[in-house]
Each structure stands twice: as structure tokens, then as C-alpha cells.
Amino acid sequence: MNLTGTRTASFTAGNPFSLTALTDTQSVNGRTHTSAFTASAKTWVDTTPVNRKTTTILDALERISSLQVGALLPVQFKYDARGRLSTITQ
């Protein structure tokens, strides 16, 4: 088995706590899985070795607000005033 991985992170100049982008790449026997985060859009995009994509969008409190698998309709998550999951719709 051959396993390799890399991580690339980008920050605002002069501020090591201001993540702007993060990309993790793992390869197992030449099959690559990539997970990329964009801070400005608060979005994760995961890509499998066969190019299937899952997109996860976070809200202002960094909870999942939307999850979309491939070309399927996205699933929306809503929370109540106490932060508890209240509604899931597609």
C-alpha cells in the first residue's frame, strides 16, 4: 500500500490566525481524495478519486447550513435561537 498526503494553507500576510484557504490531499495507491476549504465563502469541497464532489457551506456560526452531493438538490439546515437543529429541507 502506498499512502501520501499533503496540506496547503494560506493566511493573510502578517496574521497567522487568519486562514483564507486550506487544501488537504491524500493519495492511496495513486487514487487521490481532495478536501478544500475557502474561508471567504465558508465552503468545503470534497472530491473523491472518481471526481464525485460534495459541497458543504457553513453559516456565520460555522454550523452546516447547506450540503450538496454532486448534482443532487442541496439539503438546507436551519437552527433555532439556541443553536439546535430545527429544520432540514431539500
PyMOL Python script that loads the backbone (N, CA, C, O; Angstrom):
from pymol import cmd

cmd.read_pdbstr("""\
ATOM      1  N   MET A   1       0.852  -1.166   0.000  1.00  0.00           N
ATOM      2  CA  MET A   1       0.000   0.000   0.000  1.00  0.00           C
ATOM      3  C   MET A   1       0.904   1.237   0.000  1.00  0.00           C
ATOM      4  O   MET A   1       1.896   1.300   0.726  1.00  0.00           O
ATOM      5  N   ASN A   2       0.539   2.207  -0.824  1.00  0.00           N
ATOM      6  CA  ASN A   2       1.281   3.458  -0.903  1.00  0.00           C
ATOM      7  C   ASN A   2       0.367   4.591  -0.458  1.00  0.00           C
ATOM      8  O   ASN A   2      -0.668   4.833  -1.079  1.00  0.00           O
ATOM      9  N   LEU A   3       0.740   5.286   0.614  1.00  0.00           N
ATOM     10  CA  LEU A   3      -0.074   6.353   1.176  1.00  0.00           C
ATOM     11  C   LEU A   3       0.755   7.631   1.258  1.00  0.00           C
ATOM     12  O   LEU A   3       1.842   7.644   1.837  1.00  0.00           O
ATOM     13  N   THR A   4       0.225   8.714   0.666  1.00  0.00           N
ATOM     14  CA  THR A   4       0.881  10.016   0.769  1.00  0.00           C
ATOM     15  C   THR A   4      -0.176  11.071   1.052  1.00  0.00           C
ATOM     16  O   THR A   4      -1.359  10.870   0.780  1.00  0.00           O
ATOM     17  N   GLY A   5       0.261  12.190   1.599  1.00  0.00           N
ATOM     18  CA  GLY A   5      -0.676  13.271   1.881  1.00  0.00           C
ATOM     19  C   GLY A   5       0.037  14.607   1.942  1.00  0.00           C
ATOM     20  O   GLY A   5       1.212  14.696   2.299  1.00  0.00           O
ATOM     21  N   THR A   6      -0.708  15.642   1.585  1.00  0.00           N
ATOM     22  CA  THR A   6      -0.169  16.999   1.678  1.00  0.00           C
ATOM     23  C   THR A   6      -1.242  17.922   2.234  1.00  0.00           C
ATOM     24  O   THR A   6      -2.436  17.641   2.129  1.00  0.00           O
ATOM     25  N   ARG A   7      -0.803  19.020   2.825  1.00  0.00           N
ATOM     26  CA  ARG A   7      -1.709  20.053   3.310  1.00  0.00           C
ATOM     27  C   ARG A   7      -1.108  21.405   2.942  1.00  0.00           C
ATOM     28  O   ARG A   7       0.069  21.672   3.184  1.00  0.00           O
ATOM     29  N   THR A   8      -1.951  22.249   2.349  1.00  0.00           N
ATOM     30  CA  THR A   8      -1.542  23.595   1.977  1.00  0.00           C
ATOM     31  C   THR A   8      -2.494  24.575   2.641  1.00  0.00           C
ATOM     32  O   THR A   8      -3.712  24.426   2.545  1.00  0.00           O
ATOM     33  N   ALA A   9      -1.942  25.575   3.314  1.00  0.00           N
ATOM     34  CA  ALA A   9      -2.768  26.586   3.979  1.00  0.00           C
ATOM     35  C   ALA A   9      -2.307  27.971   3.543  1.00  0.00           C
ATOM     36  O   ALA A   9      -1.117  28.220   3.350  1.00  0.00           O
ATOM     37  N   SER A  10      -3.291  28.874   3.393  1.00  0.00           N
ATOM     38  CA  SER A  10      -2.996  30.263   3.049  1.00  0.00           C
ATOM     39  C   SER A  10      -3.537  31.171   4.150  1.00  0.00           C
ATOM     40  O   SER A  10      -4.612  30.936   4.703  1.00  0.00           O
ATOM     41  N   PHE A  11      -2.768  32.208   4.452  1.00  0.00           N
ATOM     42  CA  PHE A  11      -3.126  33.144   5.508  1.00  0.00           C
ATOM     43  C   PHE A  11      -2.983  34.580   5.004  1.00  0.00           C
ATOM     44  O   PHE A  11      -2.278  34.832   4.027  1.00  0.00           O
ATOM     45  N   THR A  12      -3.647  35.511   5.668  1.00  0.00           N
ATOM     46  CA  THR A  12      -3.442  36.928   5.391  1.00  0.00           C
ATOM     47  C   THR A  12      -2.043  37.293   5.881  1.00  0.00           C
ATOM     48  O   THR A  12      -1.631  36.868   6.961  1.00  0.00           O
ATOM     49  N   ALA A  13      -1.324  38.069   5.102  1.00  0.00           N
ATOM     50  CA  ALA A  13       0.052  38.432   5.439  1.00  0.00           C
ATOM     51  C   ALA A  13       0.134  39.053   6.840  1.00  0.00           C
ATOM     52  O   ALA A  13      -0.618  39.966   7.179  1.00  0.00           O
ATOM     53  N   GLY A  14       1.065  38.533   7.638  1.00  0.00           N
ATOM     54  CA  GLY A  14       1.300  39.079   8.960  1.00  0.00           C
ATOM     55  C   GLY A  14       0.367  38.576  10.049  1.00  0.00           C
ATOM     56  O   GLY A  14       0.527  38.952  11.210  1.00  0.00           O
ATOM     57  N   ASN A  15      -0.606  37.736   9.705  1.00  0.00           N
ATOM     58  CA  ASN A  15      -1.547  37.247  10.711  1.00  0.00           C
ATOM     59  C   ASN A  15      -1.690  35.729  10.587  1.00  0.00           C
ATOM     60  O   ASN A  15      -2.420  35.252   9.718  1.00  0.00           O
ATOM     61  N   PRO A  16      -1.009  34.968  11.434  1.00  0.00           N
ATOM     62  CA  PRO A  16      -1.066  33.506  11.329  1.00  0.00           C
ATOM     63  C   PRO A  16      -2.406  32.906  11.756  1.00  0.00           C
ATOM     64  O   PRO A  16      -2.602  31.698  11.625  1.00  0.00           O
ATOM     65  N   PHE A  17      -3.331  33.726  12.266  1.00  0.00           N
ATOM     66  CA  PHE A  17      -4.639  33.232  12.692  1.00  0.00           C
ATOM     67  C   PHE A  17      -5.740  33.568  11.688  1.00  0.00           C
ATOM     68  O   PHE A  17      -6.921  33.399  11.992  1.00  0.00           O
ATOM     69  N   SER A  18      -5.371  34.039  10.501  1.00  0.00           N
ATOM     70  CA  SER A  18      -6.355  34.474   9.507  1.00  0.00           C
ATOM     71  C   SER A  18      -6.369  33.530   8.306  1.00  0.00           C
ATOM     72  O   SER A  18      -6.002  33.920   7.198  1.00  0.00           O
ATOM     73  N   LEU A  19      -6.782  32.322   8.528  1.00  0.00           N
ATOM     74  CA  LEU A  19      -6.829  31.328   7.455  1.00  0.00           C
ATOM     75  C   LEU A  19      -7.726  31.806   6.316  1.00  0.00           C
ATOM     76  O   LEU A  19      -8.867  32.204   6.550  1.00  0.00           O
ATOM     77  N   THR A  20      -7.217  31.769   5.090  1.00  0.00           N
ATOM     78  CA  THR A  20      -8.022  32.135   3.923  1.00  0.00           C
ATOM     79  C   THR A  20      -8.370  30.924   3.079  1.00  0.00           C
ATOM     80  O   THR A  20      -9.416  30.904   2.431  1.00  0.00           O
ATOM     81  N   ALA A  21      -7.502  29.904   3.076  1.00  0.00           N
ATOM     82  CA  ALA A  21      -7.777  28.690   2.306  1.00  0.00           C
ATOM     83  C   ALA A  21      -6.978  27.530   2.889  1.00  0.00           C
ATOM     84  O   ALA A  21      -5.892  27.712   3.438  1.00  0.00           O
ATOM     85  N   LEU A  22      -7.541  26.341   2.756  1.00  0.00           N
ATOM     86  CA  LEU A  22      -6.881  25.130   3.240  1.00  0.00           C
ATOM     87  C   LEU A  22      -7.197  24.008   2.272  1.00  0.00           C
ATOM     88  O   LEU A  22      -8.355  23.811   1.902  1.00  0.00           O
ATOM     89  N   THR A  23      -6.176  23.272   1.859  1.00  0.00           N
ATOM     90  CA  THR A  23      -6.381  22.137   0.965  1.00  0.00           C
ATOM     91  C   THR A  23      -5.628  20.932   1.517  1.00  0.00           C
ATOM     92  O   THR A  23      -4.426  21.004   1.772  1.00  0.00           O
ATOM     93  N   ASP A  24      -6.345  19.826   1.698  1.00  0.00           N
ATOM     94  CA  ASP A  24      -5.754  18.554   2.097  1.00  0.00           C
ATOM     95  C   ASP A  24      -5.888  17.592   0.925  1.00  0.00           C
ATOM     96  O   ASP A  24      -6.947  17.491   0.305  1.00  0.00           O
ATOM     97  N   THR A  25      -4.802  16.890   0.633  1.00  0.00           N
ATOM     98  CA  THR A  25      -4.817  15.903  -0.438  1.00  0.00           C
ATOM     99  C   THR A  25      -4.225  14.608   0.105  1.00  0.00           C
ATOM    100  O   THR A  25      -3.120  14.603   0.648  1.00  0.00           O
ATOM    101  N   GLN A  26      -4.960  13.518  -0.043  1.00  0.00           N
ATOM    102  CA  GLN A  26      -4.481  12.205   0.358  1.00  0.00           C
ATOM    103  C   GLN A  26      -4.548  11.279  -0.851  1.00  0.00           C
ATOM    104  O   GLN A  26      -5.534  11.261  -1.588  1.00  0.00           O
ATOM    105  N   SER A  27      -3.479  10.514  -1.038  1.00  0.00           N
ATOM    106  CA  SER A  27      -3.443   9.531  -2.117  1.00  0.00           C
ATOM    107  C   SER A  27      -3.181   8.164  -1.520  1.00  0.00           C
ATOM    108  O   SER A  27      -2.256   7.983  -0.728  1.00  0.00           O
ATOM    109  N   VAL A  28      -4.007   7.203  -1.909  1.00  0.00           N
ATOM    110  CA  VAL A  28      -3.824   5.817  -1.508  1.00  0.00           C
ATOM    111  C   VAL A  28      -3.720   5.017  -2.791  1.00  0.00           C
ATOM    112  O   VAL A  28      -4.667   4.950  -3.574  1.00  0.00           O
ATOM    113  N   ASN A  29      -2.558   4.411  -3.002  1.00  0.00           N
ATOM    114  CA  ASN A  29      -2.306   3.637  -4.212  1.00  0.00           C
ATOM    115  C   ASN A  29      -2.626   4.422  -5.478  1.00  0.00           C
ATOM    116  O   ASN A  29      -3.192   3.879  -6.427  1.00  0.00           O
ATOM    117  N   GLY A  30      -2.262   5.696  -5.487  1.00  0.00           N
ATOM    118  CA  GLY A  30      -2.450   6.529  -6.666  1.00  0.00           C
ATOM    119  C   GLY A  30      -3.832   7.124  -6.837  1.00  0.00           C
ATOM    120  O   GLY A  30      -4.065   7.861  -7.795  1.00  0.00           O
ATOM    121  N   ARG A  31      -4.758   6.826  -5.934  1.00  0.00           N
ATOM    122  CA  ARG A  31      -6.125   7.374  -6.001  1.00  0.00           C
ATOM    123  C   ARG A  31      -6.210   8.543  -5.030  1.00  0.00           C
ATOM    124  O   ARG A  31      -5.997   8.379  -3.828  1.00  0.00           O
ATOM    125  N   THR A  32      -6.521   9.718  -5.554  1.00  0.00           N
ATOM    126  CA  THR A  32      -6.417  10.955  -4.785  1.00  0.00           C
ATOM    127  C   THR A  32      -7.772  11.482  -4.333  1.00  0.00           C
ATOM    128  O   THR A  32      -8.720  11.558  -5.115  1.00  0.00           O
ATOM    129  N   HIS A  33      -7.845  11.842  -3.063  1.00  0.00           N
ATOM    130  CA  HIS A  33      -9.014  12.500  -2.471  1.00  0.00           C
ATOM    131  C   HIS A  33      -8.564  13.884  -2.034  1.00  0.00           C
ATOM    132  O   HIS A  33      -7.529  14.032  -1.385  1.00  0.00           O
ATOM    133  N   THR A  34      -9.354  14.912  -2.397  1.00  0.00           N
ATOM    134  CA  THR A  34      -9.002  16.285  -2.057  1.00  0.00           C
ATOM    135  C   THR A  34     -10.127  16.930  -1.265  1.00  0.00           C
ATOM    136  O   THR A  34     -11.303  16.755  -1.584  1.00  0.00           O
ATOM    137  N   SER A  35      -9.760  17.673  -0.235  1.00  0.00           N
ATOM    138  CA  SER A  35     -10.702  18.434   0.569  1.00  0.00           C
ATOM    139  C   SER A  35     -10.191  19.866   0.612  1.00  0.00           C
ATOM    140  O   SER A  35      -9.090  20.122   1.099  1.00  0.00           O
ATOM    141  N   ALA A  36     -11.000  20.813   0.096  1.00  0.00           N
ATOM    142  CA  ALA A  36     -10.567  22.211   0.019  1.00  0.00           C
ATOM    143  C   ALA A  36     -11.556  23.117   0.748  1.00  0.00           C
ATOM    144  O   ALA A  36     -12.768  23.010   0.558  1.00  0.00           O
ATOM    145  N   PHE A  37     -11.031  24.003   1.576  1.00  0.00           N
ATOM    146  CA  PHE A  37     -11.839  24.968   2.324  1.00  0.00           C
ATOM    147  C   PHE A  37     -11.490  26.371   1.868  1.00  0.00           C
ATOM    148  O   PHE A  37     -10.316  26.720   1.744  1.00  0.00           O
ATOM    149  N   THR A  38     -12.526  27.182   1.617  1.00  0.00           N
ATOM    150  CA  THR A  38     -12.345  28.593   1.278  1.00  0.00           C
ATOM    151  C   THR A  38     -13.012  29.412   2.380  1.00  0.00           C
ATOM    152  O   THR A  38     -14.230  29.355   2.547  1.00  0.00           O
ATOM    153  N   ALA A  39     -12.222  30.169   3.125  1.00  0.00           N
ATOM    154  CA  ALA A  39     -12.741  30.887   4.293  1.00  0.00           C
ATOM    155  C   ALA A  39     -13.715  31.994   3.912  1.00  0.00           C
ATOM    156  O   ALA A  39     -14.710  32.191   4.611  1.00  0.00           O
ATOM    157  N   SER A  40     -13.462  32.721   2.831  1.00  0.00           N
ATOM    158  CA  SER A  40     -14.344  33.843   2.470  1.00  0.00           C
ATOM    159  C   SER A  40     -15.753  33.374   2.151  1.00  0.00           C
ATOM    160  O   SER A  40     -16.719  34.083   2.434  1.00  0.00           O
ATOM    161  N   ALA A  41     -15.884  32.184   1.564  1.00  0.00           N
ATOM    162  CA  ALA A  41     -17.199  31.631   1.243  1.00  0.00           C
ATOM    163  C   ALA A  41     -17.672  30.629   2.293  1.00  0.00           C
ATOM    164  O   ALA A  41     -18.799  30.139   2.229  1.00  0.00           O
ATOM    165  N   LYS A  42     -16.792  30.326   3.271  1.00  0.00           N
ATOM    166  CA  LYS A  42     -17.084  29.315   4.296  1.00  0.00           C
ATOM    167  C   LYS A  42     -17.585  28.022   3.664  1.00  0.00           C
ATOM    168  O   LYS A  42     -18.630  27.489   4.037  1.00  0.00           O
ATOM    169  N   THR A  43     -16.820  27.539   2.706  1.00  0.00           N
ATOM    170  CA  THR A  43     -17.217  26.392   1.896  1.00  0.00           C
ATOM    171  C   THR A  43     -16.132  25.326   1.874  1.00  0.00           C
ATOM    172  O   THR A  43     -14.954  25.618   1.668  1.00  0.00           O
ATOM    173  N   TRP A  44     -16.555  24.079   2.092  1.00  0.00           N
ATOM    174  CA  TRP A  44     -15.705  22.906   1.906  1.00  0.00           C
ATOM    175  C   TRP A  44     -16.127  22.219   0.626  1.00  0.00           C
ATOM    176  O   TRP A  44     -17.323  22.059   0.383  1.00  0.00           O
ATOM    177  N   VAL A  45     -15.182  21.810  -0.196  1.00  0.00           N
ATOM    178  CA  VAL A  45     -15.473  20.994  -1.372  1.00  0.00           C
ATOM    179  C   VAL A  45     -14.591  19.756  -1.281  1.00  0.00           C
ATOM    180  O   VAL A  45     -13.363  19.847  -1.301  1.00  0.00           O
ATOM    181  N   ASP A  46     -15.238  18.596  -1.181  1.00  0.00           N
ATOM    182  CA  ASP A  46     -14.533  17.318  -1.135  1.00  0.00           C
ATOM    183  C   ASP A  46     -14.665  16.646  -2.488  1.00  0.00           C
ATOM    184  O   ASP A  46     -15.757  16.584  -3.053  1.00  0.00           O
ATOM    185  N   THR A  47     -13.549  16.139  -3.009  1.00  0.00           N
ATOM    186  CA  THR A  47     -13.549  15.478  -4.310  1.00  0.00           C
ATOM    187  C   THR A  47     -12.940  14.092  -4.142  1.00  0.00           C
ATOM    188  O   THR A  47     -11.837  13.944  -3.617  1.00  0.00           O
ATOM    189  N   THR A  48     -13.680  13.077  -4.598  1.00  0.00           N
ATOM    190  CA  THR A  48     -13.229  11.692  -4.478  1.00  0.00           C
ATOM    191  C   THR A  48     -12.316  11.336  -5.651  1.00  0.00           C
ATOM    192  O   THR A  48     -12.194  12.111  -6.599  1.00  0.00           O
ATOM    193  N   PRO A  49     -11.679  10.171  -5.591  1.00  0.00           N
ATOM    194  CA  PRO A  49     -10.821   9.752  -6.694  1.00  0.00           C
ATOM    195  C   PRO A  49     -11.557   9.607  -8.034  1.00  0.00           C
ATOM    196  O   PRO A  49     -10.922   9.680  -9.086  1.00  0.00           O
ATOM    197  N   VAL A  50     -12.876   9.404  -8.018  1.00  0.00           N
ATOM    198  CA  VAL A  50     -13.626   9.292  -9.276  1.00  0.00           C
ATOM    199  C   VAL A  50     -14.351  10.598  -9.604  1.00  0.00           C
ATOM    200  O   VAL A  50     -15.323  10.606 -10.359  1.00  0.00           O
ATOM    201  N   ASN A  51     -13.860  11.718  -9.020  1.00  0.00           N
ATOM    202  CA  ASN A  51     -14.326  13.082  -9.281  1.00  0.00           C
ATOM    203  C   ASN A  51     -15.755  13.348  -8.837  1.00  0.00           C
ATOM    204  O   ASN A  51     -16.435  14.182  -9.434  1.00  0.00           O
ATOM    205  N   ARG A  52     -16.224  12.661  -7.806  1.00  0.00           N
ATOM    206  CA  ARG A  52     -17.512  12.995  -7.200  1.00  0.00           C
ATOM    207  C   ARG A  52     -17.275  14.095  -6.179  1.00  0.00           C
ATOM    208  O   ARG A  52     -16.329  14.034  -5.394  1.00  0.00           O
ATOM    209  N   LYS A  53     -18.147  15.105  -6.195  1.00  0.00           N
ATOM    210  CA  LYS A  53     -17.957  16.262  -5.324  1.00  0.00           C
ATOM    211  C   LYS A  53     -19.075  16.380  -4.293  1.00  0.00           C
ATOM    212  O   LYS A  53     -20.242  16.122  -4.586  1.00  0.00           O
ATOM    213  N   THR A  54     -18.695  16.771  -3.091  1.00  0.00           N
ATOM    214  CA  THR A  54     -19.628  17.109  -2.026  1.00  0.00           C
ATOM    215  C   THR A  54     -19.265  18.516  -1.564  1.00  0.00           C
ATOM    216  O   THR A  54     -18.112  18.793  -1.233  1.00  0.00           O
ATOM    217  N   THR A  55     -20.261  19.404  -1.545  1.00  0.00           N
ATOM    218  CA  THR A  55     -20.032  20.789  -1.143  1.00  0.00           C
ATOM    219  C   THR A  55     -20.771  21.059   0.155  1.00  0.00           C
ATOM    220  O   THR A  55     -21.971  20.805   0.254  1.00  0.00           O
ATOM    221  N   THR A  56     -20.060  21.572   1.150  1.00  0.00           N
ATOM    222  CA  THR A  56     -20.629  21.901   2.450  1.00  0.00           C
ATOM    223  C   THR A  56     -20.417  23.387   2.701  1.00  0.00           C
ATOM    224  O   THR A  56     -19.292  23.881   2.633  1.00  0.00           O
ATOM    225  N   ILE A  57     -21.511  24.101   2.994  1.00  0.00           N
ATOM    226  CA  ILE A  57     -21.435  25.532   3.273  1.00  0.00           C
ATOM    227  C   ILE A  57     -21.768  25.760   4.745  1.00  0.00           C
ATOM    228  O   ILE A  57     -22.738  25.208   5.265  1.00  0.00           O
ATOM    229  N   LEU A  58     -20.958  26.577   5.404  1.00  0.00           N
ATOM    230  CA  LEU A  58     -21.148  26.881   6.818  1.00  0.00           C
ATOM    231  C   LEU A  58     -21.817  28.235   6.977  1.00  0.00           C
ATOM    232  O   LEU A  58     -21.678  29.112   6.124  1.00  0.00           O
ATOM    233  N   ASP A  59     -22.549  28.401   8.082  1.00  0.00           N
ATOM    234  CA  ASP A  59     -23.179  29.701   8.359  1.00  0.00           C
ATOM    235  C   ASP A  59     -22.215  30.571   9.178  1.00  0.00           C
ATOM    236  O   ASP A  59     -21.062  30.195   9.385  1.00  0.00           O
ATOM    237  N   ALA A  60     -22.683  31.713   9.633  1.00  0.00           N
ATOM    238  CA  ALA A  60     -21.841  32.660  10.372  1.00  0.00           C
ATOM    239  C   ALA A  60     -21.300  32.076  11.676  1.00  0.00           C
ATOM    240  O   ALA A  60     -20.262  32.519  12.166  1.00  0.00           O
ATOM    241  N   LEU A  61     -21.996  31.083  12.243  1.00  0.00           N
ATOM    242  CA  LEU A  61     -21.542  30.436  13.475  1.00  0.00           C
ATOM    243  C   LEU A  61     -20.817  29.126  13.195  1.00  0.00           C
ATOM    244  O   LEU A  61     -20.584  28.325  14.101  1.00  0.00           O
ATOM    245  N   GLU A  62     -20.461  28.918  11.921  1.00  0.00           N
ATOM    246  CA  GLU A  62     -19.716  27.755  11.444  1.00  0.00           C
ATOM    247  C   GLU A  62     -20.439  26.427  11.652  1.00  0.00           C
ATOM    248  O   GLU A  62     -19.817  25.396  11.906  1.00  0.00           O
ATOM    249  N   ARG A  63     -21.773  26.475  11.539  1.00  0.00           N
ATOM    250  CA  ARG A  63     -22.582  25.261  11.530  1.00  0.00           C
ATOM    251  C   ARG A  63     -22.904  24.958  10.073  1.00  0.00           C
ATOM    252  O   ARG A  63     -22.890  25.860   9.236  1.00  0.00           O
ATOM    253  N   ILE A  64     -23.190  23.712   9.765  1.00  0.00           N
ATOM    254  CA  ILE A  64     -23.548  23.371   8.393  1.00  0.00           C
ATOM    255  C   ILE A  64     -24.880  24.006   8.049  1.00  0.00           C
ATOM    256  O   ILE A  64     -25.874  23.788   8.740  1.00  0.00           O
ATOM    257  N   SER A  65     -24.904  24.794   6.978  1.00  0.00           N
ATOM    258  CA  SER A  65     -26.160  25.401   6.531  1.00  0.00           C
ATOM    259  C   SER A  65     -26.653  24.769   5.235  1.00  0.00           C
ATOM    260  O   SER A  65     -27.846  24.812   4.933  1.00  0.00           O
ATOM    261  N   SER A  66     -25.731  24.180   4.466  1.00  0.00           N
ATOM    262  CA  SER A  66     -26.120  23.558   3.206  1.00  0.00           C
ATOM    263  C   SER A  66     -25.141  22.431   2.894  1.00  0.00           C
ATOM    264  O   SER A  66     -23.941  22.545   3.143  1.00  0.00           O
ATOM    265  N   LEU A  67     -25.675  21.343   2.344  1.00  0.00           N
ATOM    266  CA  LEU A  67     -24.862  20.202   1.954  1.00  0.00           C
ATOM    267  C   LEU A  67     -25.367  19.709   0.613  1.00  0.00           C
ATOM    268  O   LEU A  67     -26.547  19.387   0.471  1.00  0.00           O
ATOM    269  N   GLN A  68     -24.478  19.645  -0.377  1.00  0.00           N
ATOM    270  CA  GLN A  68     -24.882  19.195  -1.706  1.00  0.00           C
ATOM    271  C   GLN A  68     -23.934  18.107  -2.171  1.00  0.00           C
ATOM    272  O   GLN A  68     -22.714  18.275  -2.155  1.00  0.00           O
ATOM    273  N   VAL A  69     -24.518  16.979  -2.590  1.00  0.00           N
ATOM    274  CA  VAL A  69     -23.750  15.868  -3.114  1.00  0.00           C
ATOM    275  C   VAL A  69     -23.935  15.848  -4.627  1.00  0.00           C
ATOM    276  O   VAL A  69     -25.042  15.647  -5.128  1.00  0.00           O
ATOM    277  N   GLY A  70     -22.844  16.057  -5.339  1.00  0.00           N
ATOM    278  CA  GLY A  70     -22.891  16.050  -6.801  1.00  0.00           C
ATOM    279  C   GLY A  70     -23.902  17.042  -7.340  1.00  0.00           C
ATOM    280  O   GLY A  70     -23.951  18.197  -6.917  1.00  0.00           O
ATOM    281  N   ALA A  71     -24.719  16.566  -8.295  1.00  0.00           N
ATOM    282  CA  ALA A  71     -25.725  17.425  -8.930  1.00  0.00           C
ATOM    283  C   ALA A  71     -27.090  17.319  -8.247  1.00  0.00           C
ATOM    284  O   ALA A  71     -28.066  17.891  -8.733  1.00  0.00           O
ATOM    285  N   LEU A  72     -27.170  16.601  -7.136  1.00  0.00           N
ATOM    286  CA  LEU A  72     -28.434  16.496  -6.422  1.00  0.00           C
ATOM    287  C   LEU A  72     -28.805  17.841  -5.811  1.00  0.00           C
ATOM    288  O   LEU A  72     -27.949  18.708  -5.635  1.00  0.00           O
ATOM    289  N   LEU A  73     -30.077  18.010  -5.491  1.00  0.00           N
ATOM    290  CA  LEU A  73     -30.510  19.239  -4.825  1.00  0.00           C
ATOM    291  C   LEU A  73     -29.821  19.361  -3.477  1.00  0.00           C
ATOM    292  O   LEU A  73     -29.626  18.355  -2.795  1.00  0.00           O
ATOM    293  N   PRO A  74     -29.448  20.574  -3.076  1.00  0.00           N
ATOM    294  CA  PRO A  74     -28.796  20.742  -1.772  1.00  0.00           C
ATOM    295  C   PRO A  74     -29.773  20.528  -0.622  1.00  0.00           C
ATOM    296  O   PRO A  74     -30.973  20.771  -0.754  1.00  0.00           O
ATOM    297  N   VAL A  75     -29.247  20.075   0.495  1.00  0.00           N
ATOM    298  CA  VAL A  75     -30.007  19.938   1.736  1.00  0.00           C
ATOM    299  C   VAL A  75     -29.702  21.165   2.583  1.00  0.00           C
ATOM    300  O   VAL A  75     -28.536  21.493   2.807  1.00  0.00           O
ATOM    301  N   GLN A  76     -30.750  21.849   3.055  1.00  0.00           N
ATOM    302  CA  GLN A  76     -30.604  23.059   3.856  1.00  0.00           C
ATOM    303  C   GLN A  76     -30.860  22.737   5.328  1.00  0.00           C
ATOM    304  O   GLN A  76     -31.792  22.001   5.653  1.00  0.00           O
ATOM    305  N   PHE A  77     -30.040  23.283   6.209  1.00  0.00           N
ATOM    306  CA  PHE A  77     -30.168  23.075   7.644  1.00  0.00           C
ATOM    307  C   PHE A  77     -30.471  24.414   8.298  1.00  0.00           C
ATOM    308  O   PHE A  77     -29.793  25.405   8.027  1.00  0.00           O
ATOM    309  N   LYS A  78     -31.484  24.450   9.156  1.00  0.00           N
ATOM    310  CA  LYS A  78     -31.854  25.667   9.899  1.00  0.00           C
ATOM    311  C   LYS A  78     -31.764  25.362  11.389  1.00  0.00           C
ATOM    312  O   LYS A  78     -31.984  24.232  11.824  1.00  0.00           O
ATOM    313  N   TYR A  79     -31.435  26.394  12.160  1.00  0.00           N
ATOM    314  CA  TYR A  79     -31.229  26.241  13.591  1.00  0.00           C
ATOM    315  C   TYR A  79     -32.133  27.207  14.354  1.00  0.00           C
ATOM    316  O   TYR A  79     -32.471  28.277  13.847  1.00  0.00           O
ATOM    317  N   ASP A  80     -32.521  26.832  15.567  1.00  0.00           N
ATOM    318  CA  ASP A  80     -33.346  27.723  16.384  1.00  0.00           C
ATOM    319  C   ASP A  80     -32.447  28.728  17.121  1.00  0.00           C
ATOM    320  O   ASP A  80     -31.228  28.718  16.950  1.00  0.00           O
ATOM    321  N   ALA A  81     -33.053  29.583  17.931  1.00  0.00           N
ATOM    322  CA  ALA A  81     -32.324  30.648  18.622  1.00  0.00           C
ATOM    323  C   ALA A  81     -31.281  30.110  19.606  1.00  0.00           C
ATOM    324  O   ALA A  81     -30.350  30.824  19.980  1.00  0.00           O
ATOM    325  N   ARG A  82     -31.438  28.848  20.025  1.00  0.00           N
ATOM    326  CA  ARG A  82     -30.478  28.252  20.962  1.00  0.00           C
ATOM    327  C   ARG A  82     -29.419  27.442  20.241  1.00  0.00           C
ATOM    328  O   ARG A  82     -28.600  26.785  20.884  1.00  0.00           O
ATOM    329  N   GLY A  83     -29.421  27.479  18.895  1.00  0.00           N
ATOM    330  CA  GLY A  83     -28.408  26.788  18.124  1.00  0.00           C
ATOM    331  C   GLY A  83     -28.701  25.338  17.849  1.00  0.00           C
ATOM    332  O   GLY A  83     -27.839  24.623  17.338  1.00  0.00           O
ATOM    333  N   ARG A  84     -29.905  24.879  18.176  1.00  0.00           N
ATOM    334  CA  ARG A  84     -30.263  23.482  17.937  1.00  0.00           C
ATOM    335  C   ARG A  84     -30.828  23.333  16.537  1.00  0.00           C
ATOM    336  O   ARG A  84     -31.537  24.213  16.050  1.00  0.00           O
ATOM    337  N   LEU A  85     -30.519  22.236  15.899  1.00  0.00           N
ATOM    338  CA  LEU A  85     -31.036  21.968  14.557  1.00  0.00           C
ATOM    339  C   LEU A  85     -32.562  21.885  14.637  1.00  0.00           C
ATOM    340  O   LEU A  85     -33.107  21.109  15.423  1.00  0.00           O
ATOM    341  N   SER A  86     -33.247  22.691  13.817  1.00  0.00           N
ATOM    342  CA  SER A  86     -34.710  22.726  13.884  1.00  0.00           C
ATOM    343  C   SER A  86     -35.367  22.233  12.603  1.00  0.00           C
ATOM    344  O   SER A  86     -36.453  21.655  12.651  1.00  0.00           O
ATOM    345  N   THR A  87     -34.721  22.454  11.446  1.00  0.00           N
ATOM    346  CA  THR A  87     -35.350  22.096  10.181  1.00  0.00           C
ATOM    347  C   THR A  87     -34.310  21.611   9.193  1.00  0.00           C
ATOM    348  O   THR A  87     -33.223  22.177   9.083  1.00  0.00           O
ATOM    349  N   ILE A  88     -34.661  20.551   8.475  1.00  0.00           N
ATOM    350  CA  ILE A  88     -33.833  20.050   7.373  1.00  0.00           C
ATOM    351  C   ILE A  88     -34.734  19.983   6.152  1.00  0.00           C
ATOM    352  O   ILE A  88     -35.765  19.311   6.192  1.00  0.00           O
ATOM    353  N   THR A  89     -34.376  20.657   5.073  1.00  0.00           N
ATOM    354  CA  THR A  89     -35.188  20.643   3.861  1.00  0.00           C
ATOM    355  C   THR A  89     -34.305  20.397   2.651  1.00  0.00           C
ATOM    356  O   THR A  89     -33.103  20.663   2.650  1.00  0.00           O
ATOM    357  N   GLN A  90     -34.969  19.870   1.607  1.00  0.00           N
ATOM    358  CA  GLN A  90     -34.275  19.663   0.335  1.00  0.00           C
ATOM    359  C   GLN A  90     -35.138  20.157  -0.788  1.00  0.00           C
ATOM    360  O   GLN A  90     -34.743  20.078  -1.951  1.00  0.00           O
TER     361      GLN A  90
END
""", "prot")
cmd.dss("prot")
cmd.show_as("cartoon", "prot")
cmd.util.cbc("prot")
cmd.orient("prot")
